[in-house]
Amino acid sequence: MSKQVHSKKNKILSIDRRETLKTFAAASITTLIPTQLRSSSSSDVIIIGAGLSGLYAATILQDEGYRVRVLEADNRVGGRVLSETGIPGNPETGGTAFGSGYARIIDISNRFNIQLNDLSPVLPYFRQQQLAINGEFISLKDWPDHPSNNLPKEMRMIPPNAFFQQFLGKMNPLKSPDGWMQEENFKYDISVHDWLESQGLNQKAIDLVYNMNISHGYNAKDVSILMLMFVNSFFNSQMSLGFRTSLVAEGGNMMIPEAMANNLNQEVLFNKRVDAIKTSSNKAEVICADGSIFKADHVICSVPFSVLRTINIAPAIEGLQAEAIEELNSQKINMLHLLPKSPFWESDEMSPNMFTDGLSGLVIANRNVANPEQVHSLTVWLRGPIAEQLDLMDRQDAISTVIQSIEQLRPSSKDQLEPLAYHSWYQSPYSKGDWAYWQPGQISKFGQHVGNRHGQIHFCGEHTAVANRGMEGAMESSERVAFEVMGLA
Ligand SMILES: Cc1cc2nc3c(=O)[nH]c(=O)nc-3n(C[C@H](O)[C@H](O)[C@H](O)COP(=O)(O)OP(=O)(O)OC[C@H]3O[C@@H](n4cnc5c(N)ncnc54)[C@H](O)[C@@H]3O)c2cc1C
C-alpha cells in the first residue's frame, strides 16, 4: 500500500514507484512474481467525483492493485444518488429504483451485503396514477371519450402517461439498446416532435403524450427520438430477459456508493472541487479550488458535461468531444418530499398518485413494501419547464407553489401536506441537472466521441454509457475507463 505525505503546501506527494522498486530489488528474486510487481508498481489514479461511476471505477482499479484516490467536490458521496434517510421509508431524491437486470449494481450490492428489497408488492399501486388535465380529474373509464383526448381514434383508450412508451415500443427499430450509437440508426436522430408527427400525431396530441409532465428534455422539439429509442429499448430488453421487477437498497440507495467508498484503502477526500486538469503524454495533474494539487499517471473524470465545461483542461480538448462538452445538457428536475398528515386520498377515494399537466407534476406515494397500504410519504417529481419555473423562485416560494397547486387540484389535501425535503438538481453546482438529454442531431454528431480518452484523462459517467441507462449506465462506463487505465481498451 502506498503511503501519502501531506506537504506544507497541502500537496499530496505519493511515495513513488522508485521506492517500491528499491524494496523489490532488496527482496529475494523468488518473491518477484509478475503479478506482485505489476500491482505494486502500477499507476496512481486520481478519480474526480464520488458518484456511482467514480466509485465503481475506483473499486475495480483497487481490486487490480492500483492506488486510487477519489476527490469529491461535495461533502458526501453518491452524487445523483441521494436517499432522504431522515424521512420514514428513506425516499430517494436521486436514483430511485433499479431493474432486476442491473447486473453491476446488484453484484456490488451483494459484495457489500446490502439487502435489496423487491418492489413487486408496491408496483401495482405505483401504476395507479390519477390523471388531471386543466384542473380536472379524469378517470380511465371516461378517458376514451373525454374532450381533452385528442388522440387518433384507435389510440384513444391509452392514457397519456402510458402512451409514449407503448407507442414507441411497438415500432422501435433498435435491435438492441446499444443500437442508438450505430450509424445505420442515425437517420432517427431527429426530434421526438418530427417523429411523432410523421406517425400521424398532431401538435395537440404531441403535447398530450410527450410534452405533458415531460421526462426527457424540455419539449418534444429539443430531444432526439433516437435517445428515447435507447431508453425504450433498454427497458424492453430488461423485460424480455425476464427482469420484470424493480429493486431498492434497504436503508436507501445511498448505501451502495457509501459501501464502495468505505471499502477504499485511501479515503475519499471531500470538499475538493477540481477546477483544472493538466495532462502530458504519461502524467496528469489535478488542481482543486483550495489550491491543492494531485499528480497521477491517470485521471478519471466522472462529472457530467454540464459541470465539466466549467473545468479547465490543458491542453484543451478539441473537435467533436469539445462540442459535446459544451452542448450536451442535463435534464432539469426538482424533487419535493411531503408528509401527508392524514390519508386524505381515502376521503376523495382516488389514488394518492397523480399525473398532472400543472405545477403538481407527478406525485408518487412511497409505500411500505411489507404493507403496501401504508404510505410513508409523497414525492413530487417536477421536471423540464416545471423545474425551470420553480428554479426562478426562492426555495420556500417554490415549495408553497407546488403544495398550493396540489391543494387546488385536490381539496381533500388542504393543510395536510408538510414539506420534508426539496432539491433542485439543476441548481446543484456539482450536478447541474440530472440525466444527459440528447438533442436532435447530437447523437450522430458527437455521440461516439463523448467517452474519448484525452491524454491521460479518461471520462466516465452515465452520459458516456452506451448500452445501459441510469445507475447501471454509470457503472457500465466505469468498466470502460478501468480497462483503459489497465491498457486493455
Ligand atoms: C431524481 C432522479 C431520479 C433518478 N432515478 C433513477 C432510477 O430510478 N434508476 C436509475 O437507474 N437511475 C436513476 N437516476 C439516474 C442515476 O441516479 C444517475 O444516472 C447516476 O447516479 C449517475 O452517476 P454518475 O457517477 O454518472 O454521476 P454523479 O452521480 O453525478 O457523480 C459525479 C460526482 O462528481 C462530483 N463532482 C462534480 N463536479 C466536481 C468537481 N469539479 N470536482 C470534484 N467532484 C465533482 C459530484 O458531486 C458527484 O458526486 C435518477 C437520477 C435523479 C436525479
The ligand as a MOL file (V3000), in Angstrom:
LIG
                    3D

  0  0  0     0  0            999 V3000
M  V30 BEGIN CTAB
M  V30 COUNTS 53 58 0 0 0
M  V30 BEGIN ATOM
M  V30 1 C -34.3720 12.3980 -9.4710 0
M  V30 2 C -33.5480 11.3030 -10.0660 0
M  V30 3 C -34.1150 10.0610 -10.2820 0
M  V30 4 C -33.3830 9.0420 -10.8650 0
M  V30 5 N -33.9420 7.8120 -10.9860 0
M  V30 6 C -33.2180 6.7940 -11.4610 0
M  V30 7 C -33.7540 5.4910 -11.4540 0
M  V30 8 O -34.8710 5.2660 -10.9790 0
M  V30 9 N -32.9960 4.4940 -11.9710 0
M  V30 10 C -31.7390 4.7070 -12.4660 0
M  V30 11 O -31.0830 3.7680 -12.9150 0
M  V30 12 N -31.1890 5.9390 -12.4440 0
M  V30 13 C -31.8960 6.9820 -11.9530 0
M  V30 14 N -31.3550 8.2280 -11.8800 0
M  V30 15 C -30.0550 8.4630 -12.5250 0
M  V30 16 C -28.8540 7.9970 -11.6930 0
M  V30 17 O -29.0010 8.4130 -10.3620 0
M  V30 18 C -27.6060 8.6110 -12.3210 0
M  V30 19 O -27.5430 8.2640 -13.6940 0
M  V30 20 C -26.3030 8.1250 -11.6820 0
M  V30 21 O -26.3690 8.1630 -10.2790 0
M  V30 22 C -25.1660 8.9950 -12.1980 0
M  V30 23 O -23.9410 8.5930 -11.6460 0
M  V30 24 P -22.5880 9.2370 -12.1740 0
M  V30 25 O -21.4980 8.6280 -11.4120 0
M  V30 26 O -22.5510 9.1600 -13.6470 0
M  V30 27 O -22.7070 10.7970 -11.8650 0
M  V30 28 P -22.8370 11.5810 -10.4700 0
M  V30 29 O -23.6150 10.7810 -9.5050 0
M  V30 30 O -23.3500 12.9320 -10.8250 0
M  V30 31 O -21.3400 11.6820 -9.9440 0
M  V30 32 C -20.4810 12.7400 -10.2550 0
M  V30 33 C -19.7880 13.1880 -8.9700 0
M  V30 34 O -18.8380 14.1920 -9.3030 0
M  V30 35 C -18.8650 15.1930 -8.2900 0
M  V30 36 N -18.3160 16.4200 -8.8720 0
M  V30 37 C -18.9060 17.2670 -9.7410 0
M  V30 38 N -18.0860 18.2680 -10.0600 0
M  V30 39 C -16.9310 18.0560 -9.3990 0
M  V30 40 C -15.6820 18.7490 -9.3460 0
M  V30 41 N -15.4640 19.8680 -10.0300 0
M  V30 42 N -14.7060 18.2500 -8.5570 0
M  V30 43 C -14.8910 17.0990 -7.8460 0
M  V30 44 N -16.0560 16.4140 -7.8600 0
M  V30 45 C -17.0680 16.8770 -8.6410 0
M  V30 46 C -20.3350 15.2790 -7.9320 0
M  V30 47 O -20.5430 15.9020 -6.6800 0
M  V30 48 C -20.7300 13.8040 -7.9470 0
M  V30 49 O -20.5410 13.2050 -6.6940 0
M  V30 50 C -32.0470 9.2680 -11.2680 0
M  V30 51 C -31.4500 10.4990 -11.0180 0
M  V30 52 C -32.1830 11.5130 -10.4070 0
M  V30 53 C -31.5000 12.8340 -10.1010 0
M  V30 END ATOM
M  V30 BEGIN BOND
M  V30 1 1 1 2
M  V30 2 1 2 3
M  V30 3 2 2 52
M  V30 4 2 3 4
M  V30 5 1 4 5
M  V30 6 1 4 50
M  V30 7 2 5 6
M  V30 8 1 6 7
M  V30 9 1 6 13
M  V30 10 2 7 8
M  V30 11 1 7 9
M  V30 12 1 9 10
M  V30 13 2 10 11
M  V30 14 1 10 12
M  V30 15 2 12 13
M  V30 16 1 13 14
M  V30 17 1 14 15
M  V30 18 1 14 50
M  V30 19 1 15 16
M  V30 20 1 16 17
M  V30 21 1 16 18
M  V30 22 1 18 19
M  V30 23 1 18 20
M  V30 24 1 20 21
M  V30 25 1 20 22
M  V30 26 1 22 23
M  V30 27 1 23 24
M  V30 28 2 24 25
M  V30 29 1 24 26
M  V30 30 1 24 27
M  V30 31 1 27 28
M  V30 32 2 28 29
M  V30 33 1 28 30
M  V30 34 1 28 31
M  V30 35 1 31 32
M  V30 36 1 32 33
M  V30 37 1 33 34
M  V30 38 1 33 48
M  V30 39 1 34 35
M  V30 40 1 35 36
M  V30 41 1 35 46
M  V30 42 1 36 37
M  V30 43 1 36 45
M  V30 44 2 37 38
M  V30 45 1 38 39
M  V30 46 1 39 40
M  V30 47 2 39 45
M  V30 48 1 40 41
M  V30 49 2 40 42
M  V30 50 1 42 43
M  V30 51 2 43 44
M  V30 52 1 44 45
M  V30 53 1 46 47
M  V30 54 1 46 48
M  V30 55 1 48 49
M  V30 56 2 50 51
M  V30 57 1 51 52
M  V30 58 1 52 53
M  V30 END BOND
M  V30 END CTAB
M  END
